[in-house]
């Protein structure tokens, strides 16, 4: 059996999707609190809609941690607001900035 030369990242992407589905069963997507984000005391920068900004980040469902590709939506000096694709739904949460690595392209994490 050969490799997928047209979409070399597809197997890794599908594996991540399965891992996210399993993790979602462990509980809801965890998010930082307003106090941790300091949303009332620091400015929140919103990412442009296009082109989309992508990152590779650690997120937590219940007590299960998953490293996955996320869409970066906004940020503060300490935190990043992201959207996580699970099945056909985009779940949103805030995570610490140190948990996110910026990607030039969405598929870079799976290569």
C-alpha positions in Angstrom: 0.0 0.0 0.0 1.4 3.4 -0.9 1.2 6.8 0.7 -1.1 9.7 -0.1 1.1 11.9 -2.3 -1.7 14.5 -2.9 -2.7 15.0 0.8 0.3 13.7 2.8 -1.2 15.2 6.0 -4.6 13.5 5.8 -3.8 10.4 8.0 -2.5 12.6 10.8 -5.5 14.9 10.5 -7.9 12.0 10.7 -6.1 10.6 13.8 -6.4 14.0 15.5 -10.1 14.2 14.7 -10.6 10.8 16.3 -8.6 11.8 19.4 -10.7 14.9 19.7 -14.0 12.9 19.5 -12.8 10.5 22.2 -11.6 13.4 24.4 -14.9 15.2 24.1 -16.6 12.2 25.8 -14.4 12.9 28.9 -16.2 16.1 29.6 -16.7 19.7 28.3 -14.0 21.8 26.8 -12.2 23.6 29.6 -11.6 27.4 29.4 -9.8 30.0 31.4 -12.0 32.2 33.7 -12.6 36.0 33.2 -10.3 36.6 36.1 -7.4 34.6 34.5 -8.0 36.3 31.1 -8.2 39.7 32.9 -10.8 40.7 30.2 -11.9 43.8 32.1 -8.4 45.2 32.6 -6.4 44.4 29.5 -7.3 44.9 25.8 -8.5 42.0 23.7 -7.2 41.9 20.2 -9.4 40.2 17.6 -7.8 38.2 14.7 -8.8 39.2 11.2 -11.4 36.8 9.6 -9.3 36.3 6.5 -6.8 35.0 6.3 -7.5 32.7 9.2 -4.9 32.4 11.9 -4.0 28.8 12.9 -2.2 27.4 15.9 -1.1 24.0 17.4 -2.3 24.0 20.9 -3.0 22.0 24.1 -6.7 22.0 25.0 -8.5 20.0 27.8 -11.8 18.1 27.7 -12.7 17.2 31.3 -9.4 15.7 32.5 -8.1 14.7 29.1 -5.4 16.9 27.3 -5.2 16.9 23.5 -2.8 18.7 21.3 -4.6 19.8 18.1 -4.9 22.4 15.4 -7.0 25.4 16.5 -8.2 28.6 14.9 -7.0 31.7 16.7 -9.8 34.1 17.2 -8.5 36.7 19.7 -5.8 37.2 22.4 -4.7 39.2 25.4 -1.1 39.5 26.7 -1.5 36.2 28.6 -4.3 34.2 26.9 -5.6 33.2 23.4 -9.2 32.6 22.4 -9.4 29.7 20.1 -11.9 27.5 18.2 -11.5 23.8 18.1 -13.2 21.7 15.4 -14.9 18.6 16.7 -17.0 16.8 14.1 -19.0 19.5 12.4 -19.0 21.9 15.4 -16.5 24.6 16.4 -16.0 24.7 20.2 -14.5 27.9 21.7 -12.4 28.4 24.7 -9.6 30.5 26.2 -6.1 29.0 26.8 -2.8 30.3 28.1 -0.6 31.8 25.4 2.2 29.4 26.2 0.0 26.5 25.2 -0.2 27.7 21.6 2.3 27.5 18.8 1.5 29.7 15.8 1.3 27.9 12.4 1.8 29.5 9.0 -0.6 27.0 7.4 -3.3 24.8 9.0 -1.7 21.6 7.6 1.8 22.4 9.0 1.0 20.5 12.3 0.3 17.3 10.5 3.3 17.2 8.2 
